[in-house]
Structure formats: structure tokens, C-alpha cells
């Protein structure tokens, strides 16, 4: 290795030490110094205690120095020793508090060391200053394949560094940015990363703060990504809005195999939105949805997607916190007969369809509906036990009368009704309260309907707004010239993978607008006018024109001498000119001689017309 790279890692203040490492005269002896000797000399120069684990295992290909308390200076001594190392290809330095200064020394070392392929710098308090040094490594190093940067306090402003560094770097295959502080703005930058990078295969973004805005931006980048296979977005608070955006992305993405959405506040409604994308996806194999607020309803939606989608690739679904019922178990057994490789992890049998058990119907409303259907009054119903007409009867008589009637009330509803009509426990039921509750129940019912309609309207507006934002994010994240894979079924009889129709995203609108007039006369003439001139076809050859396609050559000059060739859409070639096909040239079976027989009369007529026009102009 060059002496310059080595000296750049040494402390400038320690110039008093006379060592053979800095001597240009003993360059040959410098090359023969072993890695442990260099490390010991570097520790002496820097003033730190050497790590004995490194000295014992320096000849190993994997160096794990996690939790060794290196600090910035210890990292510098290690970087000096690794400048000339050609053996270690995996370096793990997690939880060493190296900070931005230590990241700077590692970046300097990795400019010369092209042996290390895996680098772990998790939990090292790198912050924003360290992010700049790390991204410099991603720009300059050509050997790194996997980089772990979990728990380093990176913020939204730092996400741009990673997006810019990985814009052209397609050598990094695995990137871990979990347990950082990326929010909505950082999600937009990382969405650009997904849209532009062409080499990343594994990305871990768990335990950040993306929420809805960041989720939409990430899913927009995932929609046009063509290389990512494993994506971890757990513990990010996506919500149902993020599930909606993910469902839209899965309709088009055809590379993702493993998706982790654990603990993202997704409900049954969000799972339904996600399933709309799974209906079109045929590559996703593992879907993790554990620790979301799901019930049997959401679990049934997931299994139904697998059952109703023959070309699905799902093999594992994790909903380990959801308690299911017998209906789900039966449906899963039927689905596994068609898809033997399916494995669904759930939390046992005995759950409810909804998140909460359904509420019982108000017994007062049941009695009112019963009386309305039969057009009865309360006194008519209780007159057998209320002889005086005071609308006050004993509890025992009231209970007996309700039980013997045909009112659809169970024992629990009758007891609830008695408690409400005899709140003071006097043993007398005053059923005048039943008459007073009808208007109130109607008002409550109308109020509840208005609330439901208002909630549905707001949810629809929110979904439309999210979809609009998602489309805008897709347009912003799509690089120039990228293609978007349209969802569609596999061709029948095809033995290979499913064929997709690839269309540039920027040209969708243009195609829709111009599709209706694509084959009009004007467009056809413009297309014919842009045909290249053939150097092998002479301009004046009539034999070639008589047996070829409709006459496109040589007639533009005779058709209208007053009009320039550019007005007719002709080519600017001086030797060969193209114009609109004439109606007489369309039939391919007509011979040239037949056309020429009528030409003199036409010419004579045209001369007479010209003479008449000229005389009129003179007058």
C-alpha cells in the first residue's frame, strides 16, 4: 500500500516518534511488517490499549469487535492496521461509540482497503456528521456489499446523503437503517432511493417514524423498484393509509419476496386495502402482519386472497397475535388443499369476528317495534295486569307478562329492562318510560345515521387524497426513462414467468390522449413523411413505383408547385421527397399505363380551369 494513505491515518501531533512506518528509506521492511505489529505500533502512537481479541484473531476472515469500547482513537488505531490487511472481509464494530471522528478514520481506511465486503457500524452515535463520512465510503468504495447503520440517530436531513450516495452505487446489496429518526421528509428521500437504485436487494427501515406521509413516499418508490427482494418496515406507524399505499405498490412490483409490516397500526380495513394489491401480485412469498389490531375478519380476508388467487406466491402469513374462530380454521384447511405450501401463524381459536363483541339490542326499542308492527298501545298490552290504568305494575307481574308474550326478548334483556324501569328498587315497574323513549330513540337513530354517513364520507375523501398523493409521489420518485410494470394475468400456455407490459410512466397520459387519433389521415401522413430516404431507389424510376406500395415518391413537386414541401409534411431530402399518399395510388393492382390513359384529359381540364381563373383575376 502507498505510504500516503497510511500516513493520512496517523496523528499529525506525534511527529517526534521515529518509526520505520514513516520512513521512505525502509519501504521494503515496511511491507514485510505483519498486521499485529502495525496495530501495536498504531496503538502506541494513538495512546490506546490494544484489543487482545484482534491480536488473537487477526488471521480470521470475519472480525467481530462488537461491544469492545474502541472509541474514536481505538477506531483510528484499528483503521491504521487494516489499511494493508488483505484477509478480513467482514468487520463488525457495533456499539463502540466511535462517533463521527471514528467514522472519518474508517472512511479514510476504506479508500485503500478493497477486501472488506461487510461493515457493521450499528449503535455508534454517528449522527449527521458521521452520515457524511459513511456516504463518502458508499461513493468511493467498490468492495462493500452489506452495510449496517442501525441506531445512529440519523434524521430527515441525513436521508438525502444516502439517497444521493446510492443513486449511482449499485454494488451495495444490503442496507440497514433501522432504529433511526427518519420521519415523513426522510421517507420521501428514501423513496427516491428505492426508485433510482438498481442494486439494493435487502433494506431494513424498521423502528423509524415514517407514519402516513413517509409510508406513501416509500411505497411510491417501491412501485417502480425492480431489484428489492426483502423489505422491513415494521414499527413505523403506517396505519390504514400506509396499507392502502402498499397495496397500490404491490399491484405493480414484481420482485419483492419478503415484506415485514409488523406493528404498524393496521386494522381490518387496512388489511382489506392491502389484499387488493395482493390479488395482482405473484412474487411475494412472506407477509408479516403480527401485532396489528386485526381480528378474525382481517385473517379471513388474507386467507380468501390466497384461496381466490391461483397464481399467488404467498407461503407464509404471520398474524400470531390474532385469535381466530372455527370458520377461519375450516377455510384455512380448504385453502391448504389447493396451496399445500401455505403456513399461517395465528394465536389460537376462540376469537371474535369484530374487534369487540356485538352489543345487544336495546330492549325498549324491541318493545316499541313490537307494538308498532301490531298497532298496539302500551296500555292495551298491559291492561290485563294494570286494572287501574296507573301504568304501574309489580315487577313479578311485569316479568311474567313479558315472558308469556311473543316479544323477542331473552332473559338478560328482560332483567335489563326491569332495572331501567325500577331504578329505585321499589318492586313496582313504571312502564310510562317506554312511551317516553320512542321519540328519543328515533332522534338517536337519525343522529347515528348522520355520524355513519359523515364518517364514510371523510374516509372516502381521505382515501382519495392518499391515492392522489401516492400518484404524485410516484411521478416524483420515478427516474427519467424508468418503466412501470402494469398488472396483468399470465399468458395462457406460457411456460416461463409472467410477461408484463412495460410502459414509461411519463408517457401514460400522452398515450391515452393520442390513442384515439393515432391512425388518422394527418398522423399517418406525418409518419410517412418522417420515413428515411432509400439510397437504392432512384427518384425517377417508374418501374419501381408501379409494383411497390402506394406512390410516396416524386409526386409532391407536381401536386402543388405553389406550396412548399414542408407544408405537406415532406422530407427535407433534396433528392427524394415524400408527401401524402394520393387516392389514385392506394390500389396496388392498378397498372401505371391505366393511370396514364386518363392523365392528358385531366391535364387539359386543369389548363382550362387555370385560364378561367387567370381571366377572372385580370377582370
matplotlib code that plots the C-alpha trace (Angstrom):
import matplotlib.pyplot as plt

x = [0.0, 1.1, 2.8, 0.5, -2.7, -1.0, 0.3, -3.1, -4.4, -1.6, -1.8, 0.0, 0.9, 3.0, 5.8, 8.5, 8.2, 10.9, 9.5, 10.2, 6.5, 7.1, 10.5, 10.7, 14.2, 12.9, 9.9, 10.8, 10.8, 7.6, 5.9, 7.1, 5.6, 2.7, -0.8, -0.4, 2.8, 1.3, -1.7, 0.6, 2.6, -0.6, -2.0, 1.3, 1.1, -2.5, -2.3, -4.9, -4.9, -4.7, -7.7, -6.4, -9.3, -8.0, -4.4, -5.6, -7.9, -6.3, -6.0, -9.7, -11.9, -14.6, -13.6, -16.3, -15.3, -18.8, -19.0, -15.3, -15.4, -13.0, -14.0, -12.7, -9.0, -9.2, -11.0, -8.2, -5.6, -7.7, -8.0, -4.2, -3.8, -6.4, -5.1, -2.8, -4.9, -5.9, -7.6, -10.6, -13.8, -16.3, -15.8, -18.4, -17.9, -21.3, -21.7, -18.2, -19.1, -16.7, -18.8, -18.3, -14.5, -14.1, -16.3, -13.9, -10.9, -12.8, -13.7, -10.1, -9.1, -11.8, -10.4, -7.4, -8.9, -11.0, -11.2, -13.9, -17.3, -19.5, -19.4, -21.4, -21.4, -24.6, -25.2, -22.1, -23.6, -22.5, -25.2, -25.3, -21.5, -20.9, -23.6, -21.5, -18.4, -20.3, -21.9, -18.4, -17.5, -20.5, -19.4, -15.8, -15.5, -16.1, -16.0, -18.7, -21.8, -23.5, -23.7, -25.4, -26.1, -28.8, -29.3, -27.1, -29.5, -29.8, -32.5, -34.5, -31.7, -29.3, -31.6, -30.6, -26.9, -27.9, -30.2, -27.5, -24.8, -26.8, -28.1, -25.2, -23.9, -25.4, -22.9, -24.5, -26.9, -27.9, -28.6, -29.8, -31.1, -33.3, -33.7, -33.0, -35.1, -36.4, -39.8, -42.0, -39.4, -36.8, -39.3, -39.5, -35.7, -35.6, -38.4, -36.2, -33.5, -35.9, -36.9, -33.4, -31.2, -30.6, -28.7, -30.2, -31.8, -32.3, -33.5, -34.3, -36.1, -37.8, -38.2, -38.4, -41.1, -42.4, -46.1, -48.5, -46.6, -43.4, -45.2, -46.8, -43.4, -41.7, -44.5, -44.2, -40.6, -41.3, -43.8, -41.1, -38.3, -37.0, -34.4, -35.5, -36.5, -36.6, -38.1, -38.6, -41.0, -42.1, -42.8, -43.3, -47.0, -48.2, -51.8, -54.5, -53.3, -49.9, -51.6, -53.6, -50.4, -48.6, -51.5, -51.2, -47.4, -47.8, -50.1, -47.0, -44.0, -42.8, -39.6, -40.4, -40.4, -40.4, -42.4, -42.5, -45.3, -45.4, -46.9, -48.0, -51.4, -53.2, -56.8, -59.1, -59.9, -56.3, -55.8, -58.7, -56.9, -53.6, -55.4, -56.4, -52.8, -52.1, -54.7, -52.3, -49.0, -47.4, -43.9, -44.5, -43.9, -43.7, -46.0, -45.6, -48.6, -48.2, -49.1, -51.5, -55.1, -56.6, -59.4, -60.9, -62.3, -58.8, -57.5, -60.3, -59.5, -55.9, -56.8, -59.5, -57.0, -54.8, -57.7, -59.2, -55.8, -54.4, -51.1, -50.3, -46.9, -47.7, -46.2, -46.1, -48.5, -47.8, -50.7, -49.6, -51.5, -54.9, -57.3, -59.4, -62.6, -63.8, -64.8, -61.3, -59.8, -62.2, -61.4, -57.6, -57.9, -59.7, -57.2, -54.2, -55.6, -55.2, -51.9, -50.1, -47.1, -49.2, -48.3, -50.4, -49.4, -52.3, -52.8, -55.3, -59.0, -61.8, -61.7, -64.5, -65.2, -65.2, -62.7, -65.4, -68.4, -71.6, -73.9, -77.3, -80.3, -82.0, -85.0, -87.0, -86.6, -87.6, -90.9, -91.6, -91.0, -93.2, -96.1, -95.7, -95.9, -99.1, -100.5, -100.9, -100.7, -98.8, -102.0, -103.5, -100.6, -100.6, -104.3, -104.7, -102.3, -102.9, -106.6, -106.5, -104.6, -101.9, -99.1, -97.5, -97.4, -95.4, -92.1, -93.2, -96.4, -94.4, -91.8, -94.5, -96.4, -93.3, -92.2, -95.7, -96.0, -94.4, -91.9, -88.5, -86.6, -84.3, -83.9, -80.9, -82.8, -85.9, -83.8, -82.0, -85.5, -86.7, -83.6, -84.1, -87.8, -87.4, -84.2, -85.1, -85.7, -89.3, -90.6, -93.0, -92.4, -93.5, -93.8, -94.5, -90.9, -91.4, -93.8, -91.3, -88.4, -89.8, -89.1, -85.7, -84.8, -85.8, -83.7, -80.8, -81.2, -81.1, -78.1, -76.3, -77.1, -75.7, -72.5, -72.0, -72.6, -70.2, -67.5, -67.8, -67.6, -64.5, -62.9, -63.6, -62.1, -59.1, -58.6, -58.9, -56.4, -53.9, -54.2, -53.7, -50.6, -49.4, -49.6, -47.8, -45.1, -44.7, -44.2, -41.7, -39.8, -39.7, -36.4, -36.3, -36.7, -37.9, -40.7, -43.6, -44.9, -48.6, -50.5, -52.0, -52.5, -50.1, -50.5, -52.1, -49.8, -46.6, -44.1, -41.8, -42.5, -45.5, -45.0, -45.7, -46.4, -43.7, -44.7, -42.8, -44.6, -44.2, -45.9, -49.1, -51.0, -49.7, -50.7, -54.2, -54.7, -53.3, -54.6, -57.9, -56.3, -53.2, -54.3, -56.0, -55.1, -53.0, -50.9, -50.4, -49.1, -46.8, -45.4, -44.9, -43.2, -40.7, -39.6, -35.9, -34.9, -33.8, -30.4, -31.1, -34.3, -34.0, -36.4, -37.4, -37.9, -41.5, -41.0, -40.3, -43.3, -45.7, -45.3, -44.4, -46.5, -48.7, -46.8, -44.9, -42.1, -41.8, -45.4, -45.1, -43.5, -46.2, -49.2, -49.0, -46.0, -47.0, -46.9, -43.6, -42.7, -42.6, -46.3, -47.2, -45.1, -42.4, -38.9, -36.1, -34.0, -33.2, -33.1, -36.1, -39.3, -42.2, -45.8, -49.3, -50.4, -52.8, -56.1, -55.2, -52.1, -53.8, -54.9, -51.9, -53.4, -53.8, -51.1, -49.2, -50.5, -54.1, -53.5, -51.6, -54.5, -56.7, -54.0, -54.0, -57.7, -57.1, -54.2, -56.2, -59.1, -56.7, -55.3, -58.7, -59.5, -56.3, -57.1, -60.6, -59.1, -56.4, -59.1, -61.2, -58.1, -57.4, -61.0]
y = [0.0, 3.6, 5.4, 8.4, 6.5, 5.1, 8.5, 10.2, 7.9, 8.7, 11.6, 14.7, 15.7, 12.6, 13.5, 13.0, 9.2, 7.8, 4.6, 2.7, 3.0, 6.6, 6.0, 6.2, 4.5, 1.3, 0.8, -2.8, -3.6, -1.7, -4.0, -7.0, -5.8, -8.0, -6.7, -7.3, -5.3, -2.4, -2.5, -2.4, 0.4, 2.3, 1.8, 3.2, 6.2, 7.0, 6.1, 3.4, -0.1, -2.8, -5.1, -8.6, -10.2, -8.6, -9.8, -13.4, -13.5, -11.2, -14.0, -14.7, -13.6, -12.3, -9.8, -9.2, -6.3, -5.5, -4.1, -3.6, 0.1, 1.2, 4.9, 7.3, 6.8, 3.0, 3.0, 5.1, 2.5, -0.3, 1.6, 2.1, -1.7, -2.5, -0.3, -3.0, -6.0, -8.4, -11.1, -9.6, -9.4, -8.9, -6.2, -5.7, -2.6, -2.3, -0.4, 1.0, 4.7, 5.6, 8.7, 10.8, 11.0, 7.2, 7.1, 9.5, 7.2, 4.2, 6.2, 7.0, 3.4, 2.1, 4.2, 1.9, -1.4, -3.2, -6.5, -5.7, -6.6, -6.4, -3.5, -3.1, 0.3, 0.0, 2.0, 4.2, 7.7, 8.7, 11.4, 13.8, 14.4, 10.6, 10.2, 12.4, 10.2, 7.0, 8.2, 9.1, 5.5, 4.4, 6.7, 5.7, 2.1, -0.6, -3.7, -3.2, -5.3, -5.0, -2.0, -1.9, 1.6, 0.8, 3.1, 6.0, 8.9, 9.8, 12.4, 13.5, 15.8, 12.8, 10.8, 12.9, 11.8, 8.1, 8.8, 10.7, 8.1, 5.1, 6.9, 5.5, 2.8, -0.5, -2.6, -2.4, -5.3, -5.0, -1.8, -1.5, 1.9, 0.7, 2.4, 5.9, 9.1, 9.2, 10.8, 11.9, 14.0, 11.3, 8.8, 11.0, 10.9, 7.1, 6.7, 8.4, 5.8, 2.9, 4.4, 5.2, 2.4, -0.6, -2.9, -2.9, -6.2, -6.1, -2.9, -2.6, 0.6, -0.7, 1.3, 4.8, 7.4, 7.4, 7.4, 8.1, 10.6, 8.6, 5.4, 6.9, 8.1, 4.8, 2.8, 5.2, 4.3, 0.6, 0.7, 1.4, -0.5, -3.5, -5.2, -5.2, -8.6, -8.1, -5.0, -4.5, -1.6, -2.8, -0.5, 2.7, 3.5, 3.3, 2.9, 2.1, 4.9, 3.3, -0.1, 1.5, 2.8, -0.5, -2.3, 0.0, -0.6, -4.4, -4.2, -3.3, -4.5, -7.9, -8.5, -8.3, -11.6, -10.8, -7.9, -7.1, -4.8, -5.9, -3.4, -0.7, 0.1, -1.7, -2.6, -5.0, -2.2, -1.7, -5.4, -5.2, -2.5, -4.5, -7.5, -5.5, -5.3, -9.0, -10.0, -8.8, -9.8, -13.1, -12.8, -12.0, -15.2, -14.0, -11.4, -10.5, -8.6, -9.5, -7.2, -5.1, -4.5, -7.4, -9.7, -12.8, -10.5, -9.4, -13.0, -14.3, -11.6, -12.7, -16.4, -15.6, -13.8, -16.9, -19.1, -16.9, -16.1, -19.1, -17.5, -16.2, -17.0, -16.5, -19.2, -17.7, -15.3, -14.3, -13.0, -14.6, -12.3, -12.9, -15.3, -17.0, -19.0, -22.3, -20.7, -19.5, -22.9, -24.6, -22.0, -22.5, -26.3, -25.9, -23.3, -25.5, -28.3, -26.0, -24.4, -27.1, -24.8, -22.2, -21.6, -19.2, -18.5, -17.3, -17.0, -19.8, -20.4, -18.5, -15.0, -12.7, -11.6, -7.9, -6.3, -6.1, -8.4, -7.0, -5.1, -6.4, -4.6, -2.1, -3.9, -0.8, -0.5, -4.1, -3.5, -0.3, -2.0, -4.9, -2.6, -0.6, -3.7, -4.7, -1.2, -1.6, 0.8, 0.2, 0.2, -2.3, -4.6, -4.3, -3.8, -7.4, -6.7, -2.9, -2.8, 0.8, 2.2, 3.9, 2.4, 1.0, -2.8, -5.1, -6.5, -10.1, -9.4, -7.4, -10.1, -12.8, -10.8, -10.1, -13.8, -15.0, -12.5, -13.0, -10.1, -11.4, -10.7, -13.1, -13.3, -10.9, -8.2, -8.6, -8.1, -5.1, -3.6, -4.1, -2.4, 0.6, 0.9, 0.3, 2.2, 2.8, -0.9, -0.3, -3.5, -1.5, -1.0, 2.3, 1.5, 5.1, 5.3, 3.1, 5.6, 8.5, 6.7, 6.4, 9.9, 9.8, 6.6, 8.0, 11.0, 8.9, 6.7, 9.6, 11.0, 7.7, 7.5, 11.0, 10.1, 6.9, 8.9, 11.6, 9.1, 7.2, 10.4, 11.5, 8.1, 8.2, 11.7, 10.7, 7.6, 9.7, 12.2, 9.5, 7.9, 11.3, 11.9, 8.4, 9.1, 12.4, 10.7, 8.0, 10.7, 12.5, 9.3, 7.8, 8.5, 9.6, 6.7, 4.2, 1.8, 0.8, -2.8, -2.9, -5.5, -8.3, -12.0, -14.6, -15.6, -18.9, -21.6, -19.8, -21.9, -19.1, -16.3, -13.9, -11.3, -7.7, -4.7, -2.1, 1.5, 4.7, 6.4, 9.8, 8.7, 7.2, 10.5, 11.1, 7.6, 7.9, 11.3, 10.4, 6.8, 7.8, 9.8, 7.7, 6.3, 9.4, 10.7, 13.6, 11.4, 8.8, 11.4, 12.8, 9.3, 8.6, 12.0, 11.0, 7.8, 7.8, 8.1, 5.0, 5.4, 2.4, 3.6, 6.2, 9.1, 8.9, 5.1, 4.4, 0.6, 0.6, 2.8, 0.7, -2.5, -1.1, 0.3, 3.4, 6.1, 8.1, 9.4, 12.1, 13.4, 16.2, 18.6, 18.0, 18.1, 21.8, 23.8, 26.8, 25.2, 24.4, 20.8, 21.5, 22.4, 18.9, 17.1, 16.2, 15.2, 17.8, 15.5, 17.3, 14.1, 12.2, 13.9, 12.3, 13.6, 12.4, 9.3, 10.2, 8.4, 7.1, 5.4, 3.4, 0.4, -1.9, -3.7, -0.8, -0.5, 2.6, 2.6, 2.5, 5.5, 7.3, 6.9, 9.4, 11.8, 14.0, 14.8, 15.7, 18.0, 19.7, 20.3, 21.7, 24.1, 25.4, 26.0, 27.9, 30.1, 30.9, 31.7, 34.0, 35.8, 36.4, 37.8, 40.2, 41.4]
z = [0.0, -0.5, 2.3, 1.8, 2.7, 5.8, 7.0, 6.5, 9.3, 11.7, 14.3, 13.0, 16.5, 17.1, 14.7, 17.3, 17.1, 14.9, 13.4, 10.4, 9.4, 8.3, 6.7, 2.9, 3.1, 4.6, 2.4, 1.8, 5.5, 5.9, 3.5, 5.5, 8.9, 10.0, 10.8, 14.6, 14.7, 12.8, 15.2, 18.2, 16.8, 16.0, 19.5, 20.9, 18.6, 19.4, 23.1, 23.5, 24.9, 22.2, 21.8, 22.5, 20.5, 17.4, 18.0, 18.6, 15.5, 13.0, 10.5, 10.5, 7.6, 10.0, 12.7, 15.4, 17.7, 18.9, 22.5, 22.8, 23.7, 21.0, 20.9, 18.2, 18.9, 19.2, 15.8, 14.4, 15.5, 14.0, 10.8, 10.5, 10.9, 8.3, 5.6, 4.4, 5.5, 2.7, 4.8, 6.7, 4.6, 7.4, 10.0, 12.9, 15.1, 16.6, 20.0, 20.2, 20.5, 17.6, 16.8, 13.6, 14.2, 14.1, 11.0, 9.4, 10.0, 8.7, 5.6, 5.1, 5.5, 3.1, 0.3, 0.2, 1.6, -1.0, 0.8, 3.3, 2.0, 5.1, 7.5, 10.8, 12.4, 14.4, 17.6, 17.4, 17.8, 14.3, 13.9, 10.9, 10.8, 10.7, 8.0, 5.6, 6.2, 5.7, 2.5, 1.2, 1.8, -0.3, -3.1, -3.2, -2.1, -4.7, -2.5, 0.1, -0.3, 3.1, 5.4, 8.8, 10.3, 12.8, 15.8, 14.9, 15.3, 11.6, 10.9, 7.9, 6.8, 6.6, 4.4, 1.4, 1.8, 1.5, -1.4, -3.3, -2.5, -3.7, -6.8, -8.8, -6.4, -7.5, -5.6, -2.2, -1.8, 1.9, 3.8, 7.4, 8.6, 11.4, 14.8, 13.5, 13.4, 9.8, 9.5, 6.6, 4.8, 5.3, 3.8, 0.7, 0.2, 0.9, -1.6, -4.2, -3.2, -3.9, -7.2, -8.5, -7.1, -9.3, -7.0, -3.5, -2.6, 1.2, 3.0, 6.7, 7.8, 10.9, 14.1, 12.4, 12.4, 8.8, 9.6, 6.8, 4.8, 4.8, 4.0, 0.9, -0.4, 0.3, -1.4, -4.4, -4.8, -4.2, -7.0, -9.6, -8.0, -9.9, -7.6, -3.9, -2.6, 1.3, 2.9, 6.6, 7.5, 10.9, 13.9, 11.8, 12.4, 8.8, 9.7, 7.1, 4.9, 4.5, 3.9, 1.1, -0.5, 0.0, -1.7, -4.7, -4.9, -4.8, -7.8, -9.9, -8.0, -9.2, -7.3, -3.6, -1.9, 1.9, 3.4, 7.1, 8.3, 12.0, 14.5, 12.0, 13.4, 10.6, 11.2, 9.3, 6.9, 6.1, 5.5, 3.0, 1.2, 1.2, -0.2, -3.2, -4.2, -3.3, -5.9, -8.6, -7.1, -7.9, -6.3, -2.6, -0.5, 3.1, 4.7, 8.4, 9.9, 13.6, 16.5, 14.4, 15.5, 13.5, 14.3, 12.6, 9.9, 8.7, 9.0, 6.8, 4.2, 3.9, 3.5, 1.0, -1.1, -1.2, -2.0, -4.8, -6.4, -8.2, -9.2, -5.8, -4.3, -0.6, 1.5, 5.0, 6.7, 10.3, 12.4, 15.6, 17.9, 16.3, 17.8, 15.1, 15.1, 13.7, 10.4, 9.8, 10.6, 8.2, 5.4, 6.1, 5.7, 2.4, 1.1, 2.2, -0.1, -3.1, -1.7, 0.3, 1.0, 2.8, 6.5, 8.6, 12.1, 14.4, 18.1, 18.8, 18.4, 20.2, 18.7, 17.6, 14.1, 15.1, 17.5, 20.2, 20.6, 19.2, 21.5, 22.5, 21.0, 23.4, 25.0, 25.0, 21.2, 20.8, 22.7, 20.7, 17.4, 18.5, 19.4, 16.2, 14.0, 15.7, 16.1, 19.8, 22.7, 25.9, 28.0, 25.6, 26.2, 30.0, 30.7, 31.9, 34.8, 35.2, 36.1, 37.5, 34.4, 36.5, 34.3, 37.4, 37.9, 40.3, 39.0, 39.2, 37.1, 34.6, 34.2, 33.8, 31.2, 29.1, 29.2, 28.2, 25.3, 21.9, 22.3, 21.2, 24.5, 26.2, 30.0, 30.2, 28.2, 30.5, 33.6, 32.0, 31.2, 34.8, 36.2, 33.9, 34.8, 38.5, 39.3, 43.0, 43.6, 44.9, 43.3, 41.1, 37.4, 35.9, 32.2, 31.2, 30.5, 27.5, 25.9, 26.6, 24.9, 21.4, 20.2, 21.9, 20.2, 16.8, 17.3, 18.4, 15.4, 13.0, 14.7, 14.5, 10.7, 10.2, 12.1, 9.9, 6.7, 7.8, 8.8, 5.5, 3.5, 5.4, 4.9, 1.2, 0.9, 2.9, 0.7, -2.5, -1.1, -0.2, -3.7, -5.3, -3.1, -3.9, -7.7, -7.2, -5.2, -7.9, -10.6, -8.3, -7.5, -11.0, -12.7, -16.3, -18.6, -16.0, -16.7, -14.6, -14.8, -15.5, -13.5, -15.6, -15.7, -17.1, -20.7, -21.2, -22.3, -21.3, -19.5, -18.3, -15.9, -16.4, -19.1, -18.2, -20.3, -19.6, -20.4, -19.5, -16.7, -18.2, -21.5, -20.0, -20.3, -23.9, -24.9, -23.6, -25.2, -28.6, -28.8, -30.4, -33.3, -33.8, -37.1, -38.5, -42.0, -40.7, -38.3, -41.0, -43.4, -40.7, -40.0, -43.8, -44.1, -41.5, -43.3, -44.2, -47.8, -49.5, -51.3, -53.5, -55.1, -57.8, -57.8, -61.4, -61.7, -62.8, -62.8, -59.1, -58.4, -60.4, -58.3, -54.9, -52.0, -52.6, -54.5, -51.9, -54.1, -56.6, -56.7, -54.2, -56.7, -59.3, -56.9, -55.9, -57.2, -55.3, -51.8, -50.2, -49.4, -45.7, -45.7, -47.0, -44.4, -46.9, -46.0, -46.4, -48.6, -51.9, -53.9, -52.6, -51.4, -49.6, -49.5, -48.6, -50.5, -53.3, -53.6, -57.1, -55.7, -53.0, -55.1, -55.7, -58.6, -61.0, -63.6, -64.5, -68.0, -67.0, -64.8, -67.6, -70.1, -68.4, -67.5, -70.7, -70.3, -66.7, -67.6, -70.3, -68.0, -65.4, -68.0, -68.9, -65.2, -64.8, -67.9, -66.4, -63.1, -64.7, -66.7, -63.6, -61.7, -64.6, -64.6]

ax = plt.figure().add_subplot(projection="3d")
ax.plot(x, y, z, "-o")
ax.set_aspect("equal")
plt.show()
